[in-house]
């Protein structure tokens, strides 16, 4: 029996992927079909992502030169000061701008956020590229709970801390969103920024402007799987309670970095809990 895996996606398969997506098939179903046809998972994922978002070498911005490494907003040094605690920087990557941060949340804060989220959890949605409407899709298999900015003391404290880390005013931040992924839950690779040329992005860009940075805070250690992955730079982060992953994708001139493509790998055992803060280029009615 031949157990070799395909490491190249032929033109016929590329055409099949595009046609299947246009027909409304879920990316997760396409991935399963390709794995059943002996494609390496990483190869299959990249082919599906390329069909959705374009090639890794094709910059979203009009100016390719603007995508050279730029000095991001995150503070220098190994320690970031916030109003109520010091945050340790464990790792930095120049492009895309990424940092792994420690001591972002206390264990008690993580537990409290999970308790608060449970009664609000609903199936997570994604922004539709055609109409901008939040839509439940199989590329994101999680439950989510949304919190208005500063709606209680705990949220107010975390909002202020996140703003200090991300070095933008609190009013630029969207409300915190807690997400829970059960066994098998994942989020296929995607961009956090709004695609400027997509019709569905326009209502979101008109309110607060483009997203510029993300802070993912981890509320729970995952038994196995659930890594946050950046497939175009072969980087993955293993969730650890109280830590956070910070990354940027918009330069000062508005150019966007396609290397910021990221996703959540499937949870193999246990649950994955995160809380995310997105920052906009202008004030956002959160």
HELIX and SHEET records of a PDB file:
HELIX    1   1 UNK A   11  UNK A   22  1                                  12    
HELIX    2   2 UNK A   27  UNK A   36  1                                  10    
HELIX    3   3 UNK A   41  UNK A   53  1                                  13    
HELIX    4   4 UNK A   64  UNK A   67  5                                   4    
HELIX    5   5 UNK A  107  UNK A  118  1                                  12    
HELIX    6   6 UNK A  153  UNK A  166  1                                  14    
HELIX    7   7 UNK A  170  UNK A  172  5                                   3    
HELIX    8   8 UNK A  199  UNK A  201  5                                   3    
HELIX    9   9 UNK A  202  UNK A  205  1                                   4    
HELIX   10  10 UNK A  258  UNK A  260  5                                   3    
SHEET    1   A 9 UNK A  79  UNK A  81  0                                        
SHEET    2   A 9 UNK A  86  UNK A  93 -1                                        
SHEET    3   A 9 UNK A  98  UNK A 102 -1                                        
SHEET    4   A 9 UNK A 244  UNK A 248 -1                                        
SHEET    5   A 9 UNK A 211  UNK A 218 -1                                        
SHEET    6   A 9 UNK A 272  UNK A 280 -1                                        
SHEET    7   A 9 UNK A 177  UNK A 181 -1                                        
SHEET    8   A 9 UNK A 143  UNK A 146 -1                                        
SHEET    9   A 9 UNK A 122  UNK A 123 -1                                        
SHEET    1   B 2 UNK A 126  UNK A 127  0                                        
SHEET    2   B 2 UNK A 134  UNK A 135 -1                                        
SHEET    1   C 4 UNK A 187  UNK A 190  0                                        
SHEET    2   C 4 UNK A 262  UNK A 264 -1                                        
SHEET    3   C 4 UNK A 228  UNK A 230 -1                                        
SHEET    4   C 4 UNK A 235  UNK A 237 -1                                        
SHEET    1   D 2 UNK A 224  UNK A 225  0                                        
SHEET    2   D 2 UNK A 267  UNK A 269 -1                                        
END                                                                             
